[in-house]
Amino acid sequence: WTYNGDFCNPTGDFVNSYADNNDGTVTDRRTGLMWQKGGSPEQMSWPNAAEYIKELNKKGFAGYKDWRLPTVPELASLMERSWLNEDVFLDPVFHADKKYCWSSDTMGVERAWKSNFHLGFFLDFPMSEQNSVKAVRDSK
């Protein structure tokens, strides 16, 4: 079974314009968002994701102290129509090993939304689940 645009997003397409900043970040000129190119070194629970973001800001990752968890629509802006990067719906400018990333959006007090870049959709999961973090900031 091969996943493609017919599986996830047959009629829609969001055109990005990525610039690799060569400092561990990627800027999308269309949305004005700057992304962590790789993401968290390990998977973590949703509460620990907030601590990870706090540490990025404390250290001033890539020279900035305003990193945050992305919203579902922001993560969705990264989702490609087909596998472009190994087996993920992500542009090859990003590291392909972060298949599941937490968003800042929650569903009640025990669940949060995450991206599934491997299958090309979003779902809510218990906050205790282990997922990656791809930090974002506004670059404008």
MOZI-V95990 format. One record per residue. N is the residue number from 1. D_FIRST is the distance of its C-alpha to the first C-alpha in Angstrom with 1 decimal. Layout:
N:D_FIRST, N:D_FIRST
This chain:
1:0.0, 2:3.8, 3:6.6, 4:9.6, 5:13.0, 6:12.1, 7:10.4, 8:13.4, 9:16.4, 10:16.6, 11:20.4, 12:21.6, 13:22.1, 14:24.5, 15:26.1, 16:27.3, 17:29.9, 18:29.6, 19:32.4, 20:32.1, 21:35.5, 22:35.5, 23:36.7, 24:33.4, 25:32.9, 26:31.1, 27:32.8, 28:31.1, 29:33.9, 30:32.5, 31:32.5, 32:35.3, 33:33.3, 34:33.5, 35:30.7, 36:30.6, 37:28.6, 38:27.4, 39:28.2, 40:29.6, 41:29.9, 42:28.6, 43:27.0, 44:29.6, 45:30.4, 46:31.1, 47:34.9, 48:34.7, 49:32.7, 50:35.9, 51:37.9, 52:35.7, 53:36.3, 54:40.0, 55:40.1, 56:38.5, 57:41.2, 58:44.0, 59:43.1, 60:42.7, 61:39.3, 62:39.4, 63:42.8, 64:41.8, 65:42.6, 66:40.8, 67:37.2, 68:35.4, 69:32.2, 70:30.2, 71:29.8, 72:26.5, 73:27.3, 74:28.1, 75:24.8, 76:23.0, 77:24.9, 78:22.9, 79:19.5, 80:17.9, 81:15.8, 82:13.1, 83:12.6, 84:16.1, 85:17.1, 86:15.0, 87:12.2, 88:14.3, 89:15.2, 90:18.7, 91:21.0, 92:21.7, 93:25.3, 94:24.2, 95:23.4, 96:19.7, 97:20.5, 98:21.3, 99:18.1, 100:20.1, 101:23.4, 102:26.2, 103:27.8, 104:31.5, 105:30.7, 106:31.4, 107:31.1, 108:34.3, 109:35.8, 110:33.2, 111:29.8, 112:28.6, 113:25.6, 114:23.2, 115:20.5, 116:16.9, 117:16.2, 118:13.0, 119:11.3, 120:14.0, 121:16.4, 122:19.7, 123:21.0, 124:24.3, 125:24.9, 126:28.1, 127:30.1, 128:30.4, 129:26.7, 130:26.3, 131:24.6, 132:25.4, 133:27.9, 134:27.8, 135:31.3, 136:32.4, 137:35.8, 138:37.3, 139:38.5, 140:40.8
